[in-house]
Amino acid sequence: LRHSDHHWEYVSESISPDNINPEVEVISVFVTSKVDRELMQSLPKLKLIACRSTGFNNVDLRSAEEFGITVVNVPSYGERTVAEYAFALILTLTRKLKDIANDPNTDDQIKFMGMDVFEKTIGVIGTGKIGSNVIRIAKGFGMRVLAYDPFPKPDLAKELQFEYVDLDDLLSNSDIVTLHVPFMGNNRHFIDEVAFNKMKNGVIFIN
């Protein structure tokens, strides 16, 4: 926008009514900025909220609709990056890498013995852009994949050779459970005490 007739301003911290131009018509935010009713009311000309993220739970959608403000997001943001990071966390835990890094006495090999992920069962909750990439990585490690999604994709299951099951089956049969669903408000604490009690002892859970 530098070479256009648009005027733009950059705010380095999370936006608030105190640090944003009240004449603004469009705001582009990351998840660190909360766009609530108070902020919208302080921006009478606001027409568009562009979220630079997949998640949009930092935006009060009900108020945006009431004020006629359009909200957009990036559905495929970081789909491979997040999947790789999830697997980095899995390997950190299964190989006790944090323990090894924090303990100079690495001679005690029994203490730092991890586990192979080969032929372990991973339960992937949510098979969208990120979840499907997690499945691809898991298959490369030779893992058995169970998946849960309220909107299953049979063609994807056939292509990647994994099995859709109900949530209880996934929780009770997985050695590793990884969660890749958007926060929609009504799924707050979707994985709760009841869900954890259905999991195996010693399960690895990636949020």
C-alpha positions in Angstrom: 0.0 0.0 0.0 3.0 2.3 0.2 2.7 3.3 -3.5 -1.1 3.6 -3.5 -3.5 6.4 -2.5 -4.3 4.5 0.7 -3.1 5.8 4.1 -1.8 3.1 6.4 -0.4 3.0 9.9 1.6 0.3 11.7 0.9 -0.3 15.4 3.7 -2.4 17.0 1.7 -3.6 20.1 -1.7 -5.1 20.5 -4.3 -2.6 19.2 -6.6 -0.8 21.6 -8.8 2.3 21.4 -5.8 4.3 22.8 -3.3 3.5 20.0 -5.4 3.2 16.8 -6.5 5.9 14.4 -10.3 6.3 15.0 -10.8 7.1 11.3 -9.5 3.6 10.2 -11.7 1.7 7.8 -9.7 -1.6 7.7 -7.6 -3.3 10.4 -5.3 -6.3 9.9 -4.6 -8.1 13.1 -2.9 -11.2 14.5 -4.2 -13.3 17.3 -2.5 -11.2 19.9 -4.9 -8.3 19.3 -8.4 -8.6 20.8 -11.0 -7.0 18.7 -14.0 -6.7 21.0 -17.1 -4.6 21.0 -15.5 -1.7 22.8 -12.8 -1.4 20.1 -15.3 -1.6 17.3 -17.5 1.1 18.8 -14.4 3.4 18.9 -13.9 2.9 15.2 -17.1 4.2 13.5 -15.8 3.9 10.0 -14.5 0.3 10.3 -15.6 -1.9 7.5 -13.2 -4.9 7.5 -11.2 -6.9 10.0 -8.5 -9.0 8.2 -7.1 -11.7 10.6 -3.6 -12.7 9.6 -4.2 -16.2 11.1 -6.5 -19.2 10.8 -7.9 -18.5 14.2 -10.4 -15.7 14.7 -11.6 -16.3 18.3 -9.9 -12.9 19.2 -12.7 -11.2 17.3 -16.2 -10.6 18.6 -18.1 -11.9 15.6 -21.5 -11.1 16.9 -20.6 -7.4 17.4 -19.0 -7.4 14.0 -22.1 -8.7 12.3 -24.2 -6.2 14.3 -22.1 -3.3 13.1 -21.9 -4.5 9.5 -18.2 -5.3 9.7 -16.8 -8.1 7.5 -14.3 -10.5 9.1 -11.9 -12.6 7.0 -9.1 -15.0 8.0 -6.4 -17.2 6.3 -7.8 -20.8 6.5 -4.6 -22.4 5.3 -2.2 -20.3 7.3 0.9 -22.2 8.4 -0.6 -25.6 7.5 2.8 -27.3 7.1 4.6 -25.2 9.7 2.2 -26.0 12.5 2.1 -29.7 11.5 5.9 -29.9 11.7 5.9 -28.0 15.0 3.4 -30.5 16.4 5.7 -33.3 15.4 8.7 -31.5 16.9 6.8 -31.5 20.2 5.9 -35.1 19.8 9.6 -36.0 19.3 10.7 -33.8 22.1 8.5 -35.7 24.5 9.0 -39.2 23.1 12.8 -38.7 23.0 13.0 -36.7 26.3 15.0 -34.0 24.6 14.1 -31.4 27.1 15.3 -33.6 30.0 18.5 -34.4 28.2 19.1 -30.7 27.5 18.5 -29.7 31.1 20.5 -32.5 32.7 24.3 -32.5 32.2 24.6 -36.1 33.4 23.7 -37.9 30.2 25.6 -41.0 31.1 22.5 -42.5 32.7 21.0 -43.8 29.5 18.1 -45.7 31.2 17.0 -42.4 32.7 16.7 -40.8 29.2 15.3 -43.8 27.4 12.5 -42.6 25.1 10.2 -44.5 22.9 9.9 -45.1 19.1 6.9 -43.6 17.4 7.1 -46.4 14.7 3.9 -48.5 14.9 2.5 -46.4 17.7 -1.1 -45.1 17.3 -1.6 -41.4 16.8 -5.1 -39.9 17.2 -5.5 -36.8 15.1 -8.5 -34.7 16.1 -9.4 -32.5 13.1 -8.4 -33.4 9.6 -8.3 -30.0 7.9 -5.2 -28.4 6.4 -3.0 -28.8 9.5 -4.4 -32.2 10.6 -4.0 -33.7 7.2 -0.3 -32.7 7.1 0.2 -34.2 10.6 -1.2 -37.4 9.2 1.2 -37.3 6.2 4.1 -36.9 8.6 2.9 -39.7 10.9 2.6 -42.1 8.0 6.2 -41.3 7.1 7.2 -42.4 10.6 5.3 -45.7 10.1 2.5 -44.8 12.6 -1.0 -46.1 12.7 -3.4 -43.1 12.4 -6.9 -42.8 13.8 -8.8 -39.6 13.1 -11.9 -37.8 14.3 -13.7 -35.1 12.5 -17.4 -34.1 12.5 -17.0 -33.7 8.7 -14.9 -36.7 7.6 -13.2 -36.8 4.2 -13.3 -40.4 2.8 -11.2 -39.5 -0.2 -8.4 -38.2 2.1 -8.7 -41.3 4.3 -8.3 -43.5 1.3 -5.4 -41.5 -0.1 -3.4 -41.4 3.2 -4.5 -44.8 4.5 -5.9 -43.8 7.9 -9.2 -44.6 9.7 -11.9 -42.3 10.9 -13.3 -43.4 14.3 -15.6 -41.8 16.9 -14.0 -39.6 19.5 -14.2 -42.1 22.3 -12.4 -44.8 20.3 -9.7 -42.4 19.3 -9.1 -41.3 22.9 -9.0 -44.8 24.3 -6.8 -46.3 21.6 -4.2 -43.7 20.9 -0.7 -43.5 22.3 -0.4 -39.9 21.1 -3.4 -37.5 20.7 -2.9 -34.2 18.8 -5.6 -31.5 18.5 -6.0 -29.5 15.3 -9.5 -27.8 15.4 -10.5 -24.2 15.4 -11.8 -22.6 18.6 -15.5 -21.9 18.0 -16.6 -20.9 21.4 -18.9 -23.9 21.9 -15.9 -26.3 21.9 -14.2 -24.6 24.8 -12.6 -27.3 27.1 -13.5 -29.9 24.4 -10.8 -32.0 25.9 -11.8 -32.0 29.5 -11.4 -34.3 32.6 -13.8 -36.8 31.1 -11.9 -37.0 27.9 -8.5 -37.4 29.7 -10.0 -40.2 31.8 -10.7 -42.1 28.6 -7.1 -41.9 27.4 -4.3 -44.4 28.1 -2.0 -43.9 31.1 1.1 -42.1 29.9 -0.5 -40.8 26.7 1.1 -37.8 25.0 -1.3 -35.0 24.3 -0.4 -32.2 21.9 -2.6 -29.1 22.0 
